[in-house]
Amino acid sequence: ATVSILALGSGTVQAQVPKATAADSILVANNIYNRLFDGVAMSSDQRARALAIIRKDFLAKVELQLHERGNAAWAKTQELTVHRDSALKALITSSTDRKIFEQHAKSGFPRPPSG
């Protein structure tokens, strides 16, 4: 399936990802949303926008893994995650909720590959 994915910087790019991955991205986005926004007040519009950001981030990471491996891929994955979290944080209007989000995002930051 060809999907639009979040690119580093601004804008989107078109990418080829396996059809199952595109469908799975909805489930993955919901799981990530639930972890990041647990205890954060979000409107239905904010939730929809957050899910779109998370889904595009997931698909970008899948595309990245199809073409790169090791430390280079890990570094780019981290860049995508930082960009995603910044876009998600911008959706939150309450400073208290932003702090909750930051704690959730910080606790889920992956570690670099060993070796």
Backbone as JSON Lines, residues from 0, in Angstrom:
{"i":0,"aa":"A","n":[0.85,-1.18,0.0],"ca":[0.0,0.0,0.0],"c":[0.88,1.23,0.0]}
{"i":1,"aa":"T","n":[0.49,2.25,-0.71],"ca":[1.19,3.52,-0.68],"c":[0.48,4.41,0.32]}
{"i":2,"aa":"V","n":[1.23,4.96,1.27],"ca":[0.65,5.82,2.28],"c":[1.5,7.08,2.41]}
{"i":3,"aa":"S","n":[0.88,8.15,2.91],"ca":[1.62,9.36,3.23],"c":[2.17,9.19,4.63]}
{"i":4,"aa":"I","n":[3.45,9.49,4.79],"ca":[4.07,9.36,6.1],"c":[4.72,10.67,6.51]}
{"i":5,"aa":"L","n":[4.88,10.85,7.8],"ca":[5.53,12.03,8.34],"c":[7.0,11.99,8.0]}
{"i":6,"aa":"A","n":[7.5,13.05,7.45],"ca":[8.92,13.11,7.11],"c":[9.65,13.92,8.17]}
{"i":7,"aa":"L","n":[10.96,13.72,8.29],"ca":[11.75,14.57,9.17],"c":[11.64,15.99,8.65]}
{"i":8,"aa":"G","n":[11.47,16.93,9.51],"ca":[11.26,18.31,9.09],"c":[9.78,18.53,8.87]}
{"i":9,"aa":"S","n":[9.43,19.19,7.82],"ca":[8.02,19.47,7.57],"c":[7.53,18.69,6.36]}
{"i":10,"aa":"G","n":[6.22,18.51,6.31],"ca":[5.63,17.85,5.17],"c":[5.55,16.34,5.31]}
{"i":11,"aa":"T","n":[5.07,15.73,4.25],"ca":[4.94,14.28,4.22],"c":[5.56,13.75,2.94]}
{"i":12,"aa":"V","n":[5.81,12.46,2.92],"ca":[6.31,11.8,1.73],"c":[5.45,10.56,1.49]}
{"i":13,"aa":"Q","n":[5.46,10.09,0.27],"ca":[4.76,8.86,-0.05],"c":[5.72,7.69,0.14]}
{"i":14,"aa":"A","n":[5.25,6.59,0.69],"ca":[6.12,5.45,0.91],"c":[5.34,4.16,0.71]}
{"i":15,"aa":"Q","n":[6.07,3.14,0.33],"ca":[5.48,1.81,0.19],"c":[5.69,1.05,1.5]}
{"i":16,"aa":"V","n":[4.62,0.57,2.08],"ca":[4.71,-0.28,3.27],"c":[3.82,-1.49,3.02]}
{"i":17,"aa":"P","n":[4.14,-2.61,3.65],"ca":[3.28,-3.78,3.48],"c":[1.83,-3.47,3.85]}
{"i":18,"aa":"K","n":[0.9,-4.04,3.1],"ca":[-0.51,-3.75,3.32],"c":[-0.93,-4.05,4.76]}
{"i":19,"aa":"A","n":[-0.49,-5.16,5.31],"ca":[-0.84,-5.5,6.69],"c":[-0.32,-4.45,7.66]}
{"i":20,"aa":"T","n":[0.84,-3.89,7.39],"ca":[1.41,-2.88,8.28],"c":[0.55,-1.63,8.29]}
{"i":21,"aa":"A","n":[0.05,-1.23,7.14],"ca":[-0.81,-0.05,7.08],"c":[-2.06,-0.26,7.93]}
{"i":22,"aa":"A","n":[-2.65,-1.44,7.87],"ca":[-3.82,-1.74,8.7],"c":[-3.44,-1.85,10.17]}
{"i":23,"aa":"D","n":[-2.31,-2.49,10.46],"ca":[-1.86,-2.65,11.83],"c":[-1.53,-1.31,12.48]}
{"i":24,"aa":"S","n":[-1.19,-0.31,11.67],"ca":[-0.8,0.98,12.22],"c":[-1.93,1.61,13.04]}
{"i":25,"aa":"I","n":[-3.16,1.27,12.73],"ca":[-4.3,1.79,13.49],"c":[-4.28,1.23,14.9]}
{"i":26,"aa":"L","n":[-4.06,-0.07,15.02],"ca":[-3.98,-0.71,16.33],"c":[-2.77,-0.18,17.11]}
{"i":27,"aa":"V","n":[-1.64,-0.09,16.45],"ca":[-0.42,0.41,17.1],"c":[-0.64,1.85,17.56]}
{"i":28,"aa":"A","n":[-1.23,2.68,16.72],"ca":[-1.47,4.08,17.08],"c":[-2.35,4.18,18.32]}
{"i":29,"aa":"N","n":[-3.39,3.36,18.38],"ca":[-4.25,3.37,19.57],"c":[-3.5,2.96,20.82]}
{"i":30,"aa":"N","n":[-2.66,1.95,20.72],"ca":[-1.89,1.5,21.88],"c":[-0.9,2.58,22.34]}
{"i":31,"aa":"I","n":[-0.22,3.21,21.41],"ca":[0.73,4.27,21.76],"c":[-0.02,5.47,22.34]}
{"i":32,"aa":"Y","n":[-1.14,5.82,21.73],"ca":[-1.96,6.93,22.24],"c":[-2.35,6.66,23.69]}
{"i":33,"aa":"N","n":[-2.85,5.46,23.96],"ca":[-3.29,5.13,25.32],"c":[-2.16,5.24,26.33]}
{"i":34,"aa":"R","n":[-0.96,4.86,25.91],"ca":[0.19,4.95,26.83],"c":[0.62,6.4,27.03]}
{"i":35,"aa":"L","n":[0.72,7.16,25.96],"ca":[1.21,8.54,26.06],"c":[0.21,9.49,26.7]}
{"i":36,"aa":"F","n":[-1.07,9.26,26.48],"ca":[-2.08,10.22,26.92],"c":[-2.9,9.73,28.12]}
{"i":37,"aa":"D","n":[-2.45,8.69,28.8],"ca":[-3.13,8.21,29.99],"c":[-3.17,9.33,31.03]}
{"i":38,"aa":"G","n":[-4.37,9.75,31.43],"ca":[-4.52,10.81,32.42],"c":[-4.5,12.21,31.85]}
{"i":39,"aa":"V","n":[-4.41,12.34,30.52],"ca":[-4.38,13.64,29.85],"c":[-5.75,13.89,29.22]}
{"i":40,"aa":"A","n":[-6.32,15.06,29.52],"ca":[-7.62,15.42,28.95],"c":[-7.46,15.83,27.49]}
{"i":41,"aa":"M","n":[-8.15,15.13,26.6],"ca":[-8.08,15.42,25.17],"c":[-9.49,15.43,24.58]}
{"i":42,"aa":"S","n":[-9.76,16.4,23.72],"ca":[-11.04,16.43,23.01],"c":[-11.01,15.35,21.92]}
{"i":43,"aa":"S","n":[-12.15,15.08,21.33],"ca":[-12.19,14.08,20.25],"c":[-11.38,14.55,19.04]}
{"i":44,"aa":"D","n":[-11.37,15.85,18.78],"ca":[-10.57,16.4,17.68],"c":[-9.08,16.24,17.98]}
{"i":45,"aa":"Q","n":[-8.67,16.56,19.21],"ca":[-7.26,16.4,19.58],"c":[-6.85,14.93,19.48]}
{"i":46,"aa":"R","n":[-7.73,14.03,19.92],"ca":[-7.43,12.6,19.86],"c":[-7.24,12.17,18.4]}
{"i":47,"aa":"A","n":[-8.13,12.6,17.53],"ca":[-8.03,12.23,16.12],"c":[-6.72,12.74,15.51]}
{"i":48,"aa":"R","n":[-6.36,13.97,15.84],"ca":[-5.11,14.54,15.32],"c":[-3.9,13.8,15.89]}
{"i":49,"aa":"A","n":[-3.95,13.47,17.17],"ca":[-2.85,12.72,17.8],"c":[-2.69,11.35,17.15]}
{"i":50,"aa":"L","n":[-3.8,10.66,16.94],"ca":[-3.73,9.33,16.31],"c":[-3.15,9.41,14.91]}
{"i":51,"aa":"A","n":[-3.48,10.45,14.17],"ca":[-2.93,10.61,12.81],"c":[-1.42,10.82,12.88]}
{"i":52,"aa":"I","n":[-0.96,11.63,13.82],"ca":[0.48,11.87,13.99],"c":[1.19,10.58,14.36]}
{"i":53,"aa":"I","n":[0.63,9.83,15.3],"ca":[1.25,8.58,15.76],"c":[1.29,7.56,14.64]}
{"i":54,"aa":"R","n":[0.22,7.44,13.89],"ca":[0.16,6.47,12.79],"c":[1.2,6.8,11.72]}
{"i":55,"aa":"K","n":[1.31,8.06,11.36],"ca":[2.3,8.46,10.36],"c":[3.72,8.2,10.86]}
{"i":56,"aa":"D","n":[3.94,8.45,12.14],"ca":[5.26,8.17,12.73],"c":[5.58,6.68,12.66]}
{"i":57,"aa":"F","n":[4.62,5.85,13.01],"ca":[4.81,4.4,12.97],"c":[5.15,3.94,11.55]}
{"i":58,"aa":"L","n":[4.4,4.42,10.59],"ca":[4.63,4.01,9.2],"c":[5.98,4.51,8.7]}
{"i":59,"aa":"A","n":[6.39,5.69,9.12],"ca":[7.72,6.2,8.74],"c":[8.81,5.3,9.31]}
{"i":60,"aa":"K","n":[8.62,4.83,10.53],"ca":[9.61,3.94,11.15],"c":[9.64,2.58,10.47]}
{"i":61,"aa":"V","n":[8.5,2.09,10.03],"ca":[8.47,0.83,9.29],"c":[9.22,1.0,7.99]}
{"i":62,"aa":"E","n":[8.97,2.07,7.28],"ca":[9.65,2.35,6.02],"c":[11.16,2.45,6.25]}
{"i":63,"aa":"L","n":[11.55,3.11,7.31],"ca":[12.96,3.25,7.65],"c":[13.6,1.88,7.88]}
{"i":64,"aa":"Q","n":[12.91,1.01,8.59],"ca":[13.45,-0.32,8.88],"c":[13.56,-1.2,7.63]}
{"i":65,"aa":"L","n":[12.78,-0.88,6.62],"ca":[12.87,-1.63,5.36],"c":[14.16,-1.3,4.61]}
{"i":66,"aa":"H","n":[14.75,-0.14,4.91],"ca":[15.91,0.33,4.14],"c":[17.19,0.49,4.94]}
{"i":67,"aa":"E","n":[17.08,0.6,6.25],"ca":[18.29,0.83,7.05],"c":[18.27,-0.05,8.28]}
{"i":68,"aa":"R","n":[19.46,-0.33,8.81],"ca":[19.61,-1.15,10.0],"c":[20.65,-0.53,10.92]}
{"i":69,"aa":"G","n":[20.72,-1.01,12.14],"ca":[21.78,-0.64,13.07],"c":[21.67,0.76,13.63]}
{"i":70,"aa":"N","n":[22.82,1.32,13.96],"ca":[22.87,2.61,14.64],"c":[22.3,3.75,13.81]}
{"i":71,"aa":"A","n":[22.51,3.71,12.51],"ca":[21.97,4.79,11.66],"c":[20.45,4.8,11.72]}
{"i":72,"aa":"A","n":[19.85,3.62,11.63],"ca":[18.4,3.52,11.7],"c":[17.91,3.95,13.08]}
{"i":73,"aa":"W","n":[18.65,3.54,14.13],"ca":[18.25,3.9,15.48],"c":[18.25,5.41,15.66]}
{"i":74,"aa":"A","n":[19.29,6.09,15.18],"ca":[19.38,7.54,15.3],"c":[18.22,8.23,14.58]}
{"i":75,"aa":"K","n":[17.89,7.75,13.4],"ca":[16.77,8.33,12.65],"c":[15.44,8.04,13.35]}
{"i":76,"aa":"T","n":[15.33,6.85,13.95],"ca":[14.13,6.51,14.71],"c":[13.96,7.47,15.88]}
{"i":77,"aa":"Q","n":[15.05,7.79,16.55],"ca":[14.99,8.73,17.66],"c":[14.56,10.12,17.19]}
{"i":78,"aa":"E","n":[15.08,10.54,16.05],"ca":[14.68,11.84,15.48],"c":[13.18,11.86,15.19]}
{"i":79,"aa":"L","n":[12.69,10.78,14.6],"ca":[11.26,10.69,14.33],"c":[10.44,10.74,15.61]}
{"i":80,"aa":"T","n":[10.9,10.05,16.65],"ca":[10.19,10.03,17.92],"c":[10.16,11.42,18.56]}
{"i":81,"aa":"V","n":[11.28,12.11,18.53],"ca":[11.33,13.47,19.09],"c":[10.38,14.38,18.31]}
{"i":82,"aa":"H","n":[10.38,14.26,16.99],"ca":[9.49,15.07,16.16],"c":[8.03,14.74,16.46]}
{"i":83,"aa":"R","n":[7.71,13.44,16.56],"ca":[6.35,13.0,16.89],"c":[5.91,13.58,18.22]}
{"i":84,"aa":"D","n":[6.75,13.41,19.24],"ca":[6.37,13.86,20.58],"c":[6.2,15.37,20.65]}
{"i":85,"aa":"S","n":[7.01,16.1,19.9],"ca":[6.86,17.55,19.85],"c":[5.51,17.94,19.22]}
{"i":86,"aa":"A","n":[5.16,17.27,18.14],"ca":[3.87,17.54,17.49],"c":[2.7,17.16,18.4]}
{"i":87,"aa":"L","n":[2.84,16.04,19.12],"ca":[1.78,15.61,20.04],"c":[1.64,16.58,21.21]}
{"i":88,"aa":"K","n":[2.76,17.0,21.76],"ca":[2.75,17.91,22.9],"c":[2.08,19.23,22.53]}
{"i":89,"aa":"A","n":[2.26,19.67,21.28],"ca":[1.65,20.91,20.82],"c":[0.13,20.86,20.82]}
{"i":90,"aa":"L","n":[-0.44,19.66,20.82],"ca":[-1.89,19.51,20.85],"c":[-2.48,19.72,22.25]}
{"i":91,"aa":"I","n":[-1.64,19.63,23.26],"ca":[-2.1,19.67,24.66],"c":[-2.14,21.11,25.14]}
{"i":92,"aa":"T","n":[-3.28,21.53,25.69],"ca":[-3.45,22.92,26.09],"c":[-3.11,23.18,27.56]}
{"i":93,"aa":"S","n":[-3.19,22.21,28.4],"ca":[-2.96,22.38,29.84],"c":[-1.51,22.09,30.2]}
{"i":94,"aa":"S","n":[-0.89,22.96,30.99],"ca":[0.49,22.73,31.41],"c":[0.59,21.48,32.28]}
{"i":95,"aa":"T","n":[-0.41,21.22,33.09],"ca":[-0.42,20.0,33.91],"c":[-0.46,18.76,33.03]}
{"i":96,"aa":"D","n":[-1.31,18.79,32.01],"ca":[-1.41,17.66,31.09],"c":[-0.13,17.49,30.28]}
{"i":97,"aa":"R","n":[0.53,18.61,29.91],"ca":[1.81,18.52,29.19],"c":[2.86,17.81,30.05]}
{"i":98,"aa":"K","n":[2.87,18.09,31.34],"ca":[3.83,17.44,32.25],"c":[3.55,15.94,32.33]}
{"i":99,"aa":"I","n":[2.28,15.57,32.39],"ca":[1.91,14.14,32.41],"c":[2.39,13.47,31.12]}
{"i":100,"aa":"F","n":[2.11,14.12,29.99],"ca":[2.53,13.6,28.69],"c":[4.05,13.42,28.66]}
{"i":101,"aa":"E","n":[4.78,14.43,29.1],"ca":[6.25,14.37,29.09],"c":[6.76,13.18,29.9]}
{"i":102,"aa":"Q","n":[6.14,12.91,31.03],"ca":[6.55,11.76,31.85],"c":[6.31,10.45,31.1]}
{"i":103,"aa":"H","n":[5.15,10.33,30.47],"ca":[4.84,9.12,29.7],"c":[5.81,8.97,28.52]}
{"i":104,"aa":"A","n":[6.07,10.07,27.82],"ca":[6.96,10.02,26.66],"c":[8.38,9.67,27.09]}
{"i":105,"aa":"K","n":[8.83,10.24,28.17],"ca":[10.18,9.99,28.67],"c":[10.35,8.52,29.08]}
{"i":106,"aa":"S","n":[9.34,7.94,29.68],"ca":[9.44,6.56,30.15],"c":[9.44,5.55,29.01]}
{"i":107,"aa":"G","n":[8.99,5.96,27.84],"ca":[8.93,5.03,26.72],"c":[10.04,5.19,25.71]}
{"i":108,"aa":"F","n":[11.04,6.02,26.01],"ca":[12.11,6.27,25.05],"c":[12.97,5.01,24.89]}
{"i":109,"aa":"P","n":[13.08,4.47,23.69],"ca":[13.85,3.22,23.49],"c":[15.35,3.41,23.66]}
{"i":110,"aa":"R","n":[16.02,2.32,23.91],"ca":[17.48,2.32,24.06],"c":[18.14,1.97,22.74]}
{"i":111,"aa":"P","n":[19.4,2.42,22.55],"ca":[20.1,2.1,21.29],"c":[20.4,0.61,21.2]}
{"i":112,"aa":"P","n":[20.59,0.11,19.98],"ca":[20.93,-1.3,19.82],"c":[22.29,-1.6,20.43]}
{"i":113,"aa":"S","n":[22.43,-2.77,21.0],"ca":[23.74,-3.14,21.57],"c":[24.6,-3.75,20.48]}
{"i":114,"aa":"G","n":[25.91,-3.6,20.66],"ca":[26.86,-4.2,19.72],"c":[27.2,-3.27,18.67]}
